[in-house]
Amino acid sequence: MENGSSSRGSKAANLNFMEILTKKRDGKELNCDEIKHLVQEIVNETVQESQIGAMLMAMYIQSLSIRETTYLTEAFIESGETLSWPQEWEALLVDKHSTGGVGDKVSIPLAPALAACGAKVPMVSGRGLGFTGGTLDKLESIPGFKVVQSTENLTKILDTVGCFIVGTTENLTPGDRQVYKFRNVTATVSNDCLITSSIISKKIAEGVKSLLLDIKVGKAAWCKDLESGRKLAKILISVAEEFGVSTHAFLTRMDEPVGYTVGNALEIAESVECLRGTGSTQLRQLVCDCGGELLAMSNLASSVEAGKSMIGEVLKNGKALEKFYAMICAQGVNENVAETLCFGDMATVLPQAKHKVQINSHQSGYIQGINGLILAEAAGSLGAGITSIGQKIDHSVGFRLLKTVGHRIKVNEPWVEIHFSSELDDDLRLNVENALSVSSASVESKDFLIQVISQG
């Protein structure tokens, strides 16, 4: 690891948090020293939680300029240390990050698939924010999986396996980590600049050279339309490339869930099915799309199409699954548990909900839509997500779709299965019923990928 070093000014001195807060509240642009000072105050825990909430709300309402966003990103990076890797790995270091969606488990099969194709994937992920699920929360459904690893072990895993998926450590972007935990409980999650600084700081600190950003667009995403998605993509790419990272962005559809599960352990099971070469065709396609782009960006494939074929092949022949097995063992999972999860009966090792109930369709026809936002919020109510600091997650709860968009369905035929641990609230059940849209006309399922954006 290396300590962060400033390239945009000296360390702030003789600054006052309240004065900086007042300046941002009034809509004025903060300079580099002011932003670094407030981040350091937050890291040092020398300000009150109410002041942090007020600063986040001021940033949310007044927003940040690209310059301020870059300063905030750098302040997060410099608040801790950065990962460094052998020089011979430089061109191979790739990562993908999603802005967060419903049922979005793409990173879990993607990382080992990329590793199976020769890439090095030092993936630093996050937890759920708002209605979105977190990759780390999902992986912690696996008994023994440790999202925190020593620097020495990270180097060993990347050398021997080729990929890891971890959370930020005590020393990696602690400024972002401190701010991150307050965003979810202060209604300041869906701000482009805060999203950008959080994502890019972790990616710079983890030392990648090629980055793919999966920006979700739709009713179950932060970006509700293409215009807002393109705007966020521009900010993310501009800031990432300011730090020398080659960055592309996908705009992907997020109306219904990715795949057919929502909930932590359920999504792990679906991810393993993908690695076994089965499961949702749409999930597999999105994994191939993301992987193909990154393999081409890092020159591990001659083209995006060639990269997609490479990813598809390692999903089919089991090499990606072998990498996943090696990764979870390296991150603390007992070999017998890993063996059963990857090659045996997953239900015997993953958390299982105490109760299951199926919800039926009220009419016959073709499924026109499944409102992912409704399912995500319902999953949160069941305990799949965090709504307050320190809350425990129930990894077993969630939803399994029995039918997806485009499928024919009959009246009183089940379309979703709810997995829950205690009583099922009548209002929640009604909301879930209302998530289904059925029409008499046939409907074709659409690809998730809408557009690819790069700086050029």
Stockholm file with secondary structure:
# STOCKHOLM 1.0

chainA/1-456         MENGSSSRGSKAANLNFMEILTKKRDGKELNCDEIKHLVQEIVNETVQESQIGAMLMAMYIQSLSIRETTYLTEAFIESGETLSWPQEWEALLVDKHSTGGVGDKVSIPLAPALAACGAKVPMVSGRGLGFTGGTLDKLESIPGFKVVQSTENLTKILDTVGCFIVGTTENLTPGDRQVYKFRNVTATVSNDCLITSSIISKKIAEGVKSLLLDIKVGKAAWCKDLESGRKLAKILISVAEEFGVSTHAFLTRMDEPVGYTVGNALEIAESVECLRGTGSTQLRQLVCDCGGELLAMSNLASSVEAGKSMIGEVLKNGKALEKFYAMICAQGVNENVAETLCFGDMATVLPQAKHKVQINSHQSGYIQGINGLILAEAAGSLGAGITSIGQKIDHSVGFRLLKTVGHRIKVNEPWVEIHFSSELDDDLRLNVENALSVSSASVESKDFLIQVISQG
#=GR chainA/1-456 SS CEECCCSSCCCCCSCCHHHHHHHHHTTCCCCHHHHHHHHHHHHTTCSCHHHHHHHHHHHHHHCCCHHHHHHHHHHHHHTSEECCCCGGGGGGBEEEEECCCSSCCTHHHHHHHHHHTTCBEEEECCCCCTTSCCHHHHHTTSTTCCSCCCHHHHHHHHHHTSEEEECCCSSBSHHHHHHHHHHTTTTCCCCHHHHHHHHHHHHHHHTCSEEEEEEEESTTSSBCSHHHHHHHHHHHHHHHHHTTCEEEEEEEECSSCSTTEESHHHHHHHHHHHHTTCSCHHHHHHHHHHHHHHHHHTTSSSSHHHHHHHHHHHHHHSHHHHHHHHHHHHTTCCHHHHHHHHHSCGGGTSCCCSEEEEEECSSCEEEEEECHHHHHHHHHHHTSSCSSTTCCCCTTCEEEESSCTTCEECTTCEEEEEEESSCCCHHHHHHHHTTEEEESSCCCCCCSEEEEEECC
#=GC SS_cons         CEECCCSSCCCCCSCCHHHHHHHHHTTCCCCHHHHHHHHHHHHTTCSCHHHHHHHHHHHHHHCCCHHHHHHHHHHHHHTSEECCCCGGGGGGBEEEEECCCSSCCTHHHHHHHHHHTTCBEEEECCCCCTTSCCHHHHHTTSTTCCSCCCHHHHHHHHHHTSEEEECCCSSBSHHHHHHHHHHTTTTCCCCHHHHHHHHHHHHHHHTCSEEEEEEEESTTSSBCSHHHHHHHHHHHHHHHHHTTCEEEEEEEECSSCSTTEESHHHHHHHHHHHHTTCSCHHHHHHHHHHHHHHHHHTTSSSSHHHHHHHHHHHHHHSHHHHHHHHHHHHTTCCHHHHHHHHHSCGGGTSCCCSEEEEEECSSCEEEEEECHHHHHHHHHHHTSSCSSTTCCCCTTCEEEESSCTTCEECTTCEEEEEEESSCCCHHHHHHHHTTEEEESSCCCCCCSEEEEEECC
//
